[in-house]
Amino acid sequence: MDINALLTSAGINIALCVVLFSFYSVLRKQPSNVNVYFGRRLASQHSRRVDVCLERFVPSPSWILKSWETTEEEILAIGGLDAVVFVRMLVFSIRVFSIAAVICLALVLPINYHGRDRTHKYIPFESLEVFTIENVKEGSTWLWAHCLALYVITFSACTLLYIEYKSITNLRLLHIVGSPPNPSHFTILVRSVPWSSEESYCETVKKFFSHYHASAYLSHQMIYKSGKVQKLKDDAEHVCKVLKNASLEKTCKPSFRHCCSGASTNSFKKISNEMDSVNGGTDNTDMNLETTKKECAAAFVFFKSRYAALMAAKVLQTPNPMLWVTDVAPEPHDIYWSNICVPYRQLWIRKIATLVASIAFMLVFLIPVTFVQGLTQLDKLQKMFPFLRGIFKEKIVNQVVTGYLPSVILVLFFCAVPPMMMLFSSVEGSISRSERKKSACCKVLYFTIWNVFFVNVFTGSVITQLSVFTSVTDLPAQLAKAVPSQATFFTTYVLSSGWASLACEVIQIFPLLCNIFQRFILRLKEDALDSSLSFPYHTEVPRVLLFGFLGFTCSILAPLMLPFLLFYFFLAYLVYRNQIINVYITKYDSGGQFWPIAHNTTVFSLIFSQLIALGVFGLKRSSVASGFTIPLLIGTLLFHQYCRQRFLPIFKSNSAQIVIDMDMRDEHSGRMEEIYEHLPVAYNQPSLTEEDASSQPQCDKRHEDMDRGQSSSEDMEKGKELFKKHRPRPVQRSVSLNSDKSVLDLNL
């Protein structure tokens, strides 16, 4: 590939971005698209007023200025800590690759270009390989410049990583301390409750925690089977019961002879009263039995203090680790109710199954990746298909096929990856939505790094790729040979997958089409249009980290990529801030759990780039550069280990000091009783109907009711009326930390 092909790809993507950004600046001003481009504002302000004027039909950069002027405190208040962490990833990438671009373009690129004694062509017709480290001859004394650039990039990245990790850790502590009382701090989720034929799960949970956590146990709330399958089953049972009662009533009807003869129908009334008395005596018992059948072997257990809940969640409850399994409960709006009732013994089987399915999906994906690589190697493609030689003689066709088409095809195939990985993460059994999204994020990240980088590096057919991995000892040397030659493809991939994806992200193509279909085809009203989108961290975080991985790996090998990569991060900074401000609604917050993923991926990228550089220096026979790279590799590993020991535990568990201080603060202020009353309401299972919720009996009364075998039907009716009147509603908790901005200045 030459410079002309790269410029062709860049020109196509620049034109596409300009057109889509212009369309966006006009479409966002139309009243019919308010729910697409201002979904978050609609959810918070409940207003659809849009000024109608001629200006809304003219493209303008006002959204860029608004995105640039928004402060981090506003992002924190709007999108929560996860949004701040994502923006920090972009800021870190801009800073580190700005340094890398300066040092590599000023020092490394001229050495690569003049690395061999050769006659250079006019620059637009030069091959991109001339600008890579492949053009440096063996034994060159100028390879010390590449080693120096590698040192500068590594030290800059590690320094910035440490600063960001420390800052985000402080923000996470402030997120815990400064937010309103969180019900999840007082609650644990217990699963794998042992079954007993003598008592229900509810009574078993109460007996266990009343005995072993007597001083700290407050109450508990059972989890019931729910979902579409359970609803169909309940409806079927209800229909059978109605038909059975109808048949009984039919046999009790007075005969036509009695009615016509004027005889008394006291016999009918007597039988009806007897049936009512029997039904009234068994209603409560039947209701208790039905509720017991719907109970899962899981429950939310509430404690009197945060510290007691934290200790109960971390301690092994019984000598059998497969029974009474406890975890810190997710936040109420973060619970993934579909997986709460999954038996704990199935989880390890589910994880193995999803791992096997993910690997199989990766292997299947070798087919499109191999096809894409065939397009980048026209000489091999023309040998396989001779009839294409005439087509590829056209210069513009050659440039489009080699510079633009391969990366576009790969991007289109990758559209199927995030939904599939989200499905795998759901099957795994994640109990919270944030945990499911985090798991999907890791899967998409591994998948993209494997397919975009490693599979593309080893060009050729699937058989060739498999034969490469048969000799593991030669793998570093083969990587050192293959990576520089594929750096040109990675540059075009940044253009197609990076720039174009940002344009598609800001214009929201799929929600826009859905809005047009619902509004103009289905003729739905304004209130019926759905605009509740949450930020797709499982797709955007892997994309940003993948480009960071490519940037670190190819910085000294092919520095020509860095300007295109740096422009992507600048554009992403503006686009994603705009989306957080206007489009995406924050429904839950993981508390910055995506930053450890970003840190680990960045360190892996640094180590991998150093290994590739070590291999390249060895192939170029530069013992000095190779010798100086080894201490850098060891220092990066030590830095990573220090960060794991210093910061990572804070993201895995709350500290005892913080939760005890919070407990003492609430006790002194007298807020504990209010928090206790709020706990059962916060974890009300949303899928239960009013009848199901009103029929949930108390554990301490259920056994007495079943012994008596009767209860007053009038009391049951009163209980249902009281429940409907005082029915608990889902609590709307704000994840914003902006309620006390002064707390951001603390250094915990």
C-alpha positions in Angstrom: 0.0 0.0 0.0 1.3 3.4 -0.9 0.6 6.9 0.4 -2.1 7.5 -2.2 -4.1 4.6 -1.0 -3.8 5.8 2.6 -4.9 9.3 1.6 -7.8 7.8 -0.4 -9.0 6.0 2.7 -8.5 9.2 4.8 -10.4 11.3 2.3 -13.4 8.9 2.2 -13.6 8.8 6.0 -13.2 12.6 6.3 -15.9 13.2 3.8 -18.2 10.7 5.5 -17.6 12.3 8.9 -18.2 15.8 7.6 -21.5 14.7 6.0 -22.8 12.8 9.0 -21.7 15.6 11.5 -23.5 18.1 9.3 -26.6 16.0 9.2 -26.5 15.6 13.0 -26.2 19.3 13.6 -29.5 19.7 11.6 -31.4 16.6 12.8 -30.8 17.4 16.5 -32.7 20.7 16.0 -35.8 19.0 14.7 -38.7 18.7 17.2 -39.5 15.2 15.9 -36.0 13.9 16.9 -35.9 15.3 20.4 -36.3 11.9 22.0 -33.4 10.5 19.9 -30.8 13.2 20.6 -32.0 14.6 24.0 -33.2 11.5 25.7 -31.4 12.2 29.0 -32.8 15.8 29.2 -36.3 14.5 28.5 -36.0 12.0 31.3 -34.8 14.7 33.8 -36.8 17.8 32.7 -39.9 16.1 31.2 -40.1 18.9 28.5 -40.3 18.6 24.8 -40.3 22.3 23.9 -38.2 23.2 20.9 -38.0 26.6 19.4 -39.1 26.6 15.7 -36.9 28.9 13.6 -35.0 29.0 10.4 -31.7 28.3 12.2 -32.6 24.7 13.0 -32.2 23.9 9.3 -28.6 25.2 9.1 -25.6 23.1 10.3 -23.8 24.6 13.3 -20.9 23.6 15.6 -22.8 24.7 18.8 -22.9 21.1 20.1 -19.1 20.9 19.9 -18.7 24.1 22.0 -21.2 22.9 24.6 -19.4 19.6 24.8 -16.0 21.3 25.2 -17.3 23.7 27.9 -18.9 21.1 30.1 -16.8 20.6 33.3 -15.9 17.3 34.9 -18.2 18.0 37.9 -21.1 18.3 35.5 -20.2 15.1 33.8 -20.1 13.5 37.3 -23.5 14.8 38.2 -25.0 13.8 34.8 -23.4 10.5 34.0 -22.0 9.2 37.3 -18.5 7.9 38.0 -18.5 5.5 35.1 -18.9 8.4 32.7 -16.0 10.3 34.3 -13.8 7.2 34.1 -14.6 6.8 30.4 -13.8 10.4 29.7 -10.5 10.0 31.7 -9.6 7.1 29.4 -9.8 9.5 26.5 -7.9 12.2 28.3 -5.1 9.8 29.2 -4.9 8.6 25.6 -4.7 12.2 24.3 -1.9 13.0 26.7 0.2 10.0 26.2 -0.1 9.8 22.4 0.6 13.5 22.1 3.9 12.8 23.7 4.4 9.7 21.5 3.5 11.6 18.3 6.0 14.4 19.0 8.9 12.1 19.9 8.2 9.5 17.1 7.5 11.9 14.3 10.5 14.1 15.1 13.0 11.4 15.9 11.9 7.9 14.7 10.1 8.7 11.4 13.1 10.4 9.7 15.3 7.5 10.7 12.8 4.9 9.3 12.6 6.9 6.0 16.3 7.2 5.5 17.1 3.8 7.0 18.4 2.3 3.8 20.5 3.7 0.9 17.8 3.8 -1.8 16.3 6.1 -4.4 13.1 7.5 -3.0 10.0 8.1 -5.1 7.8 11.1 -5.0 6.2 10.9 -1.5 2.6 10.3 -2.6 3.8 7.2 -4.6 6.0 5.9 -1.8 5.1 2.6 -0.2 4.0 2.9 3.5 6.7 0.3 4.4 9.3 2.9 3.7 8.1 4.8 6.8 8.2 1.7 9.1 11.1 0.1 11.0 11.3 -2.5 8.2 13.2 0.1 6.2 16.0 0.3 8.8 18.9 -1.9 7.8 20.4 -4.6 10.0 23.1 -3.5 12.4 22.1 0.1 12.1 23.6 2.3 14.8 20.4 4.5 14.7 18.2 2.0 16.5 19.1 3.7 19.8 16.5 6.4 18.8 13.8 3.8 18.7 14.9 2.5 22.2 14.9 6.1 23.5 11.4 6.8 22.1 10.2 3.5 23.8 11.6 4.7 27.1 9.9 8.1 26.8 6.6 6.6 25.9 6.7 4.0 28.7 7.7 6.5 31.4 5.1 9.0 30.3 2.4 6.3 30.2 3.3 4.9 33.6 3.4 8.4 35.2 0.0 9.3 33.7 -1.5 5.9 34.7 -0.4 6.4 38.3 -1.9 9.9 38.5 -5.2 8.7 36.9 -5.4 5.6 39.1 -4.9 7.7 42.2 -7.4 10.3 41.2 -10.1 7.8 40.2 -9.5 5.9 43.4 -10.2 9.1 45.4 -13.3 9.7 43.3 -14.5 6.2 44.1 -14.1 6.7 47.8 -16.0 10.0 47.5 -18.7 8.1 45.6 -19.1 5.8 48.6 -18.9 8.4 51.3 -20.6 11.4 49.7 -23.7 9.7 48.1 -27.0 9.3 50.0 -27.5 6.2 52.1 -27.2 3.2 49.8 -29.4 0.2 50.6 -26.8 -2.1 49.1 -24.4 -1.2 52.0 -26.9 -2.8 54.5 -27.8 -5.8 52.3 -26.3 -9.0 51.3 -27.5 -11.6 48.7 -27.6 -15.1 50.0 -27.9 -18.0 47.6 -27.9 -21.8 47.7 -30.1 -21.9 50.7 -30.5 -25.6 51.7 -33.9 -27.1 51.1 -35.9 -28.6 54.0 -39.1 -30.6 53.8 -40.2 -29.3 57.2 -40.0 -25.6 56.6 -39.9 -23.1 53.8 -36.9 -21.2 52.5 -38.2 -18.1 54.3 -38.2 -19.8 57.7 -34.8 -21.4 57.0 -33.2 -18.1 56.3 -34.7 -16.5 59.3 -33.6 -19.3 61.7 -30.0 -19.3 60.3 -29.3 -15.5 60.5 -31.2 -15.1 63.8 -29.0 -17.8 65.3 -25.6 -17.0 63.8 -26.0 -13.2 63.3 -28.3 -12.5 66.2 -26.9 -9.1 67.1 -26.7 -7.7 63.6 -29.6 -9.4 61.7 -32.5 -7.1 60.9 -34.8 -8.8 58.5 -34.8 -10.5 55.1 -36.8 -10.6 51.9 -37.2 -13.7 49.8 -36.8 -13.8 46.1 -39.6 -15.4 44.1 -39.6 -17.1 40.7 -40.6 -14.6 38.1 -40.2 -14.0 34.4 -42.3 -14.8 31.3 -42.1 -18.6 31.8 -43.2 -18.4 35.4 -46.0 -16.0 34.5 -47.3 -18.4 31.8 -47.2 -21.2 34.4 -49.1 -19.1 37.0 -51.7 -18.0 34.4 -52.3 -21.6 33.5 -52.7 -22.7 37.1 -55.1 -19.8 37.6 -57.2 -20.8 34.6 -57.4 -24.4 35.9 -58.5 -23.1 39.3 -61.2 -20.9 37.7 -62.6 -23.7 35.6 -62.6 -26.1 38.6 -64.6 -23.5 40.7 -66.9 -22.9 37.8 -67.7 -26.6 37.5 -68.4 -26.8 41.3 -70.8 -23.8 41.1 -72.6 -25.4 38.2 -73.4 -28.5 40.2 -74.7 -26.3 43.0 -77.3 -24.3 40.9 -81.0 -24.8 41.9 -83.0 -26.8 39.4 -85.5 -25.2 37.0 -88.4 -27.0 38.7 -87.7 -25.2 42.0 -87.7 -21.8 40.4 -90.9 -22.3 38.4 -92.8 -23.9 41.3 -92.0 -21.1 43.6 -90.3 -23.4 46.0 -87.7 -22.1 48.4 -84.1 -22.0 47.3 -82.7 -22.1 50.8 -80.9 -25.3 49.9 -78.8 -23.4 47.3 -78.0 -20.7 49.7 -76.9 -23.2 52.3 -74.6 -25.0 49.9 -73.1 -21.7 48.7 -72.5 -20.5 52.2 -70.8 -23.8 53.1 -68.6 -23.5 50.0 -67.7 -19.9 51.0 -66.8 -21.0 54.5 -64.7 -23.8 53.2 -62.9 -21.5 50.7 -62.5 -18.8 53.3 -60.9 -21.3 55.6 -58.4 -22.6 53.1 -57.6 -19.3 51.2 -54.8 -18.3 53.5 -53.3 -21.8 53.6 -53.5 -22.2 49.8 -51.9 -18.8 49.4 -49.1 -19.6 51.8 -48.5 -22.9 50.0 -48.5 -21.2 46.6 -46.1 -18.5 47.8 -43.8 -21.2 49.3 -43.7 -23.0 45.9 -42.6 -19.7 44.2 -39.7 -19.1 46.6 -36.2 -19.4 45.3 -33.2 -20.6 47.2 -32.1 -17.0 47.5 -32.9 -14.0 49.6 -31.9 -10.4 50.4 -30.8 -10.2 54.0 -30.7 -6.8 55.8 -28.4 -5.9 58.6 -28.4 -3.2 61.2 -25.0 -1.7 60.1 -22.9 -1.5 57.0 -20.0 -3.2 58.7 -22.1 -6.2 59.7 -23.3 -6.6 56.2 -19.8 -6.3 54.8 -18.5 -8.9 57.2 -21.4 -11.3 56.5 -20.8 -11.0 52.8 -17.1 -11.8 52.9 -17.1 -14.6 55.6 -17.7 -18.2 54.7 -21.0 -19.1 56.4 -20.6 -22.9 56.6 -17.9 -25.5 56.1 -19.6 -26.4 52.9 -18.8 -23.5 50.5 -21.6 -24.5 48.1 -24.3 -23.7 50.7 -25.2 -20.3 52.1 -23.2 -18.4 49.6 -23.2 -14.7 50.4 -22.3 -11.7 48.2 -22.6 -7.9 48.6 -26.0 -7.1 47.2 -26.1 -4.9 44.0 -27.8 -1.5 44.1 -31.6 -1.9 43.7 -31.7 -0.5 40.1 -28.6 -2.5 39.2 -30.1 -5.9 40.0 -30.4 -8.3 37.0 -33.5 -10.1 38.3 -33.5 -12.8 35.6 -30.3 -14.3 37.1 -31.1 -14.0 40.8 -32.9 -17.3 40.9 -30.2 -19.2 38.9 -29.0 -22.1 41.1 -25.5 -21.4 42.4 -24.4 -24.9 41.5 -25.0 -24.2 37.9 -22.7 -21.1 37.7 -19.5 -22.9 37.1 -21.1 -25.0 34.3 -22.5 -21.8 32.7 -19.1 -20.2 32.8 -17.4 -23.1 31.1 -20.1 -23.2 28.5 -19.8 -19.5 27.7 -16.0 -19.9 27.5 -16.3 -22.7 25.0 -18.9 -20.8 23.0 -16.7 -17.6 23.0 -13.7 -19.6 21.7 -15.9 -21.3 19.0 -17.2 -17.8 18.0 -13.6 -16.6 17.7 -12.7 -19.5 15.5 -15.7 -18.9 13.2 -14.6 -15.3 12.9 -11.4 -16.4 11.3 -13.3 -16.7 8.0 -14.1 -13.0 7.5 -10.7 -11.9 8.9 -8.9 -14.1 6.4 -11.1 -12.8 3.6 -10.2 -9.2 4.6 -6.5 -10.0 4.6 -6.8 -11.4 1.1 -8.0 -8.0 -0.1 -4.9 -6.3 1.4 -2.7 -8.6 -0.7 -3.7 -8.0 -4.3 -0.8 -10.1 -5.7 -2.1 -13.3 -4.0 -5.7 -12.4 -4.8 -4.9 -12.0 -8.5 -3.1 -15.3 -8.6 -6.2 -17.0 -7.1 -8.7 -15.2 -9.3 -7.0 -14.2 -12.7 -10.2 -12.5 -14.0 -9.7 -9.7 -11.4 -6.5 -8.5 -13.0 -8.3 -6.3 -15.4 -10.4 -4.7 -12.7 -7.4 -3.9 -10.5 -5.6 -2.2 -13.3 -7.7 0.9 -12.6 -5.8 3.1 -10.1 -8.8 4.3 -8.1 -10.2 0.8 -7.8 -6.8 -0.5 -6.5 -6.6 2.3 -3.9 -10.1 1.8 -2.7 -9.8 -2.0 -2.4 -6.5 -1.9 -0.6 -6.9 1.2 1.5 -10.6 1.4 2.4 -12.6 -1.8 1.7 -10.8 -4.3 4.0 -11.3 -2.3 7.2 -14.9 -1.5 6.3 -15.7 -5.1 5.8 -14.1 -6.0 9.1 -16.0 -3.3 10.9 -19.3 -4.5 9.5 -18.6 -8.1 10.7 -17.7 -6.7 14.2 -21.2 -5.3 14.6 -22.4 -8.7 15.6 -19.8 -9.2 18.3 -21.2 -7.0 21.2 -24.7 -8.4 21.2 -23.3 -11.9 21.2 -20.9 -11.2 24.0 -23.7 -9.6 26.0 -25.8 -12.7 25.5 -22.9 -14.9 26.8 -22.5 -12.6 29.8 -26.2 -13.0 30.6 -26.0 -16.8 30.4 -23.0 -16.7 32.8 -25.3 -15.7 35.6 -24.3 -12.2 36.5 -26.5 -10.8 39.3 -26.2 -7.2 38.4 -26.5 -5.2 35.2 -23.2 -3.5 35.7 -21.4 -6.8 36.3 -23.0 -8.2 33.1 -21.8 -5.2 31.1 -18.4 -5.4 32.6 -18.1 -9.1 31.7 -19.3 -8.3 28.2 -16.7 -5.5 28.0 -13.9 -7.9 28.8 -15.1 -10.5 26.3 -15.4 -7.9 23.5 -12.0 -6.5 24.4 -10.3 -10.0 24.2 -12.2 -10.8 21.0 -11.2 -7.6 19.2 -7.6 -7.6 20.2 -7.3 -11.2 19.1 -9.1 -10.8 15.7 -8.0 -7.3 14.8 -4.4 -7.7 15.8 -3.1 -11.2 16.2 -5.2 -12.9 13.5 -4.5 -10.0 11.0 -0.8 -10.1 11.8 -0.5 -13.7 10.6 -1.6 -13.2 7.0 -2.7 -15.9 4.7 -5.3 -18.7 5.0 -6.5 -20.3 8.2 -4.2 -23.2 7.6 -1.2 -20.8 7.5 -2.3 -19.2 10.7 -2.6 -22.5 12.5 0.8 -23.6 11.2 2.3 -20.5 12.7 1.1 -21.5 16.2 2.6 -25.0 15.9 6.0 -23.6 16.7 5.6 -21.7 19.9 9.3 -21.0 20.4 9.5 -19.1 17.2 6.4 -16.9 18.0 8.3 -13.8 19.2 10.5 -13.7 16.1 7.5 -14.3 13.9 5.6 -11.5 15.6 8.6 -9.2 15.2 8.6 -9.9 11.5 4.8 -9.7 10.9 3.8 -6.7 13.0 5.7 -4.0 11.1 4.4 -5.3 7.8 0.8 -5.1 9.0 1.1 -1.6 10.5 -0.3 -0.1 7.4 -3.6 -2.1 7.7 -3.9 -1.0 11.3 -3.6 2.6 10.2 -6.5 2.2 7.7 -8.5 0.4 10.4 -8.1 3.4 12.7 -9.6 5.6 10.0 -12.5 3.3 9.1 -13.4 1.9 12.5 -12.4 5.0 14.5 -13.5 8.1 12.6 -16.5 6.5 10.9 -17.7 4.9 14.1 -17.8 8.3 15.9 -19.8 9.8 13.1 -22.3 6.9 13.3 -22.4 7.2 17.1 -23.3 10.8 17.2 -26.0 10.5 14.5 -27.6 7.5 16.3 -28.6 5.7 13.0 -30.6 2.9 14.5 -32.6 4.9 17.1 -33.2 7.6 14.4 -34.7 4.9 12.1 -36.7 3.5 14.9 -38.0 7.0 15.8 -39.0 7.6 12.1 -40.8 4.2 11.9 -42.7 4.7 15.2 -43.6 8.3 14.6 -44.6 8.3 10.9 -45.5 4.6 10.2 -47.0 3.4 13.5 -48.3 6.9 14.4 -47.4 6.6 18.1 -47.9 9.5 20.4 -45.0 11.5 22.0 -45.4 9.8 25.4 -45.2 6.3 23.8 -41.8 6.9 22.2 -39.0 5.2 24.1 -35.8 7.3 24.6 -34.2 5.4 27.5 -30.8 4.5 26.2 -27.9 3.7 28.6 -24.3 4.2 27.7 -22.9 1.2 25.8 -19.7 0.8 27.8 -19.3 -2.8 26.6 -18.7 -1.6 23.0 -17.0 1.8 23.5 -14.5 0.9 26.2 -13.1 -2.0 24.2 -12.9 0.2 21.1 -10.9 2.9 22.9 -8.6 0.4 24.5 -8.0 -1.4 21.2 -6.9 1.8 19.5 -4.6 2.4 22.5 -3.2 -1.1 22.1 -2.5 -0.5 18.4 -1.0 2.9 19.2 1.5 1.6 21.8 2.4 -1.4 19.6 3.0 0.5 16.4 4.4 3.8 17.9 8.0 3.1 17.1 7.3 0.6 14.4 5.0 2.7 12.2 4.8 6.2 13.7 2.8 7.5 10.7 -0.3 6.0 12.5 0.0 8.4 15.5 -1.5 11.6 13.9 -4.6 9.7 12.7 -4.9 8.0 16.1 -4.5 11.3 18.0 -7.2 12.9 15.9 -9.5 10.0 16.7 -9.1 10.5 20.5 -9.7 14.3 20.2 -12.9 13.7 18.2 -14.0 10.9 20.6 -13.5 13.3 23.5 -16.0 15.7 22.0 -18.5 13.2 20.7 -18.8 11.0 23.8 -19.1 14.0 26.1 -22.0 15.2 24.0 -23.6 11.8 24.2 -23.3 11.7 27.9 -24.7 15.2 28.3 -27.7 14.8 26.0 -28.5 11.2 25.0 -27.7 8.5 27.4 -29.5 8.0 30.7 -27.6 6.8 33.8 -29.7 4.0 35.3 -27.0 2.5 37.4 -23.3 3.1 38.3 -20.6 0.5 38.9 -18.5 3.0 40.8 -15.6 3.2 38.3 -15.1 -0.5 37.8 -14.0 0.0 34.2 -10.8 1.7 35.2 -8.9 -1.4 36.4 -9.8 -2.9 33.0 -8.3 0.1 31.2 -5.2 0.1 33.5 -4.5 -3.6 32.9 -5.0 -3.3 29.2 -2.7 -0.3 29.0 0.0 -2.1 30.9 -0.4 -5.2 28.7 0.0 -2.9 25.7 3.2 -1.5 27.0 4.7 -4.9 27.8 3.6 -6.3 24.5 5.1 -3.3 22.6 8.4 -3.8 24.5 8.5 -7.5 23.6 7.9 -6.7 20.0 10.6 -4.1 20.1 12.9 -6.5 21.8 12.3 -9.0 19.0 12.8 -6.4 16.3 16.0 -5.2 17.8 17.2 -8.8 17.9 16.3 -9.2 14.2 18.1 -6.0 13.4 21.2 -7.2 15.4 21.2 -4.2 17.7 22.5 -5.6 21.0 22.6 -2.2 22.7 18.9 -1.5 22.0 18.0 -5.0 23.1 20.0 -4.8 26.3 18.3 -1.5 27.3 14.8 -2.9 26.6 15.0 -5.7 29.2 15.3 -3.3 32.2 12.3 -1.3 30.9 10.3 -4.5 30.7 11.1 -5.5 34.2 10.3 -1.9 35.5 6.9 -2.0 33.8 6.0 -5.3 35.5 7.1 -3.9 38.9 5.0 -0.8 38.3 1.9 -2.9 37.5 2.4 -5.0 40.6 2.7 -2.0 42.8 -0.6 -0.5 41.4 -2.4 -3.8 41.9 -1.3 -3.8 45.6 -2.0 -0.1 46.1 -5.2 0.7 44.3 -7.0 -2.5 43.1 -8.3 -3.7 46.5 -10.3 -0.5 46.8 -12.3 -1.4 43.7 -13.0 -4.9 45.0 -14.4 -4.2 48.4 -15.3 -1.4 50.8 -12.9 -0.7 53.7 -14.0 -1.3 57.3 -12.8 2.2 58.4 -15.1 3.9 55.9 -18.3 1.9 56.6 -17.8 2.1 60.4 -17.4 5.9 60.1 -20.6 6.1 58.0 -22.5 3.9 60.5 -21.4 6.2 63.4 -22.4 9.3 61.4 -25.9 7.9 60.7 -26.3 6.8 64.3 -25.4 10.2 65.7 -27.8 11.9 63.2 -30.7 9.5 64.0 -31.1 8.4 60.4 -30.8 4.6 61.1 -34.5 4.1 61.7 -35.4 5.8 58.4 -32.8 3.7 56.6 -34.2 0.5 58.1 -37.7 1.3 56.9 -36.5 2.0 53.4 -34.6 -1.3 53.0 -37.5 -3.7 52.2 -39.1 -1.1 49.9 -35.8 -0.6 47.9 -35.5 -4.3 47.1 -39.2 -4.9 46.1 -39.2 -7.4 43.3 -40.6 -5.4 40.3 -41.9 -8.5 38.3 -44.3 -9.5 41.1 -48.0 -8.6 40.6 -50.0 -6.9 43.4 -51.6 -10.2 44.3 -48.3 -12.0 44.5 -46.8 -9.2 46.7 -49.8 -8.9 48.9 -49.8 -12.7 49.4 -46.2 -12.7 50.8 -46.7 -13.8 54.4 -44.4 -13.1 57.3 -42.2 -16.0 58.3 -43.1 -15.9 61.9 -46.8 -16.1 61.2 -46.9 -18.5 58.4 -46.3 -21.6 60.5 -49.2 -20.7 62.9 -51.6 -20.1 60.0 -50.8 -23.4 58.4 -51.4 -25.2 61.8 -54.7 -23.5 62.3 -55.7 -24.2 58.7 -58.1 -21.3 58.6 -58.1 -17.5 58.6 -60.7 -14.8 58.2 -61.4 -13.9 54.6 -62.3 -10.4 55.8 -58.8 -9.9 57.2 -57.3 -11.0 53.9 -59.4 -8.5 52.0 -58.4 -5.7 54.3 -54.8 -6.8 53.9 -55.0 -6.5 50.1 -56.6 -3.1 50.3 -53.9 -1.9 52.7 -51.2 -3.2 50.3 -52.7 -1.5 47.3 -52.9 1.8 49.3 -49.3 1.6 50.7 -47.6 -0.5 48.0 -43.9 0.1 47.9 -42.5 1.7 44.7 -39.1 1.4 43.2 -36.8 4.0 44.6 -35.2 6.5 42.3 -31.7 7.0 43.6 -29.3 9.5 42.0 -25.8 8.4 41.3 -24.6 12.0 41.1 -21.9 13.0 43.4 -22.5 16.7 42.6 -24.7 17.2 45.7 -21.7 18.3 47.6 -19.1 19.6 45.2 -16.7 20.6 48.0 -16.1 17.0 48.8 -14.3 16.7 45.5 -11.4 18.7 46.9 -10.7 16.1 49.6 -7.8 13.8 49.3 -8.7 10.5 51.0 
